[in-house]
Amino acid sequence: MVSEDADDPDRVRKLSQQIKDKSRKLFALVRMTRRVTDLASHRTECRLIDLRPAARAAVTRAGGRLGRFECFVDGEGAAWTDAHLLDLALDALTENAADHGADRGNFTIRIDGSLLRVTTVADVQATAADFTPFRSRDPASHAGLGLALVAHIMERVGGSARASHAGHNKFGITLEMAAKAPKSVA
């Protein structure tokens, strides 16, 4: 189609943008499918994880894949969780923040003990509905699976993911995990 319309630069530009947009959505769906497959085949093994290096690693990966944005990782803490599943959750969460943040995709990760809060500038607050599978505020370009996957992963490791009040014009998600190994039941 592009070659047929080579004499019409506006049409070529429009078609090229459509190809780019559809390709971006396809790659996001492939990444999400890989995450879901990985989650389904992974055997959960929890241990105490230092959250700061885990968050920094997720940000570094997202930067390589998503392009230029800034992320600040603040605070210290550790949580009783599965390192690989936390990595999957952080990957989906940082991608969500970078894709949907109004401030060029910039976001902040604050760690406080076993809590990890991700906030980004947005025109809407996060709500519990954002964790519903296939619910997307931008269905034209996103599948609505990222935050649902994050919530599922947190449940699997005994934690939770929830919308949190992050201030005026901010979108906030809090991951809450156990601070230590649960006592075994005899």
N, C-alpha and C positions, 0 to 999 in steps of 0.2 A: 504494500500500500504506500509506503514511504517513497519507494522508487517510482511508482506511478504518478505521485504528486510532487515530484522533484521540482517542477516549475512553479510550485506554490509554496513559498517558504513558510507562510503562516500555517498552512495545513500540515507541513512536515513538522514544524515546531509543536503543533497540537498533538499530532500522532506520537511524536517522540516522547512527549510528557506523559501521555497515556500509557505507553510501553513502560516507561520508568516507574510510574505509579503502580501498575499491575505487577511488575517484577518485584518491587519492594514488598508488596502484600504477599506474593508467592514465597519469597525468601523468608518472611516472618512466619508464614504457616509451616514451612519446612523446618525452621528452627524450633517452633513450638511442637511439632510432631516428634522431632528428635528428643526434646525434653520429656515429653509424655512417655515415649518408648523407654528412655533411660530410667525414668521414675518407675515404670512398671517392672523393669527387669532388675532393679537395684535392691539388694538385701540391706535393710536398715541396720546400721551399727553405730549407736550413739557413744560419744565420748565428750570430754570437755574441750571446747574449741575457743581459741582466742578470736573474738569477733573483728577486731580492727584489721589484721592482715587478710581475713576472709573478705571483708568489705572492700579493701583496697584492690585485691585481685579481681573482684567482680567489676569494679570501676575500670580497671586497666583493660580487661577484655571488652567491655562495652565501648570504650573509647576507640579501640581498634576496629570495631565493627560498625559503630554508629557515627563516627566522625567527631567533630569538635564540639565539646561541651566542657563545662567545669563542674567538678564535684568536690566537695569538702567533706572529709571524714573526721569527725570530732569525737572525743571521748574514748573510754576504755571499757572493756568488759569481756566476759566469757559466758558461754552457755553450753548446756548439756544437749548436744544435738549430733546429727550425722553430718560430717564434713561435706560429703558429696551432695547430699540433698540440700544443705544450706547453700552450697554453691549454685545449684540449679535455681533455688528460690531467689537468691541475690541477682543472678543473671537475668531472670524474668523481671524482677523488680527494678533494676537499674535500666533495663531496656524500656520499661514502661515510663519511668521518670524522664529519661532522655527523649523519648518519642513525644510525650505529651506535655512536657514543661513549656510554659510560655516564655521563659527567659532563656531563649536559645537552647533549651533542653538542660540548663544547669540545675543541679539539685544538691542537697545536703544529706549526709548520713550522720546521725548522732547516735552514739552508743552509750548506754548507761546500764552497767551491769549486764544483765541478760536481755535487755531491751535494745532493739535496733529500730530507729525511726528514720524513714526516708521522707523528705519534704521537697516540694518543688513549687515554684510560682505557677498559679493556675487561676482561672476565673471561677472555678467551682471547688467546693470542699469534697473530699472523698466521703463516700457513704458505704454502708453495708452492701448495697446493690452492686457496687463496683466489683465485688467478688463473685458475682453470678456468672457461670459459664456462658459464653457467647453473647454477653452484654457488653457492648462497646459504645462509648460516647461518640466515636467516629467510625461507624460500621463500614464506611466506604473504603477505609484503608487499614482497619484492624479487626481481628477476629474476636476479640473479647475473651481471650483465654489466659492471658498473662497473670492477672491478679487471682483468678480462680485457681490456677496451678499453684501459686504462692500459698494460698490458703490451704489447699489440699496437702502440700508438703509440710506446712507447719503443723497441721493436725496429725500427720503421720509420725512426726518426731515428738509429739506431746506438747506442742506449742500452739500459738494462734497468730493469725494475721487479722488486723482490724483497721478500719478507718480511724484516723485520729485528728483531733482539731489541731491544726498547725498554725493558726493565725489567719488574719484577713488575707484573702487572695492567695491562699496556699492549699496545696493538696498533700495530705499526709497519710502515710501508712506506717503502722507500728507492728513489728514482729516481736512477739513475746515468747521466750523460751525458758526452760528450767535453768536455774543457776547452778544446779548440781544434780548428780545422779539420784533418781528416785529411790526411796528405800524399797528393798525387795520385800515382797509379800510372802510370808511363810505358809 
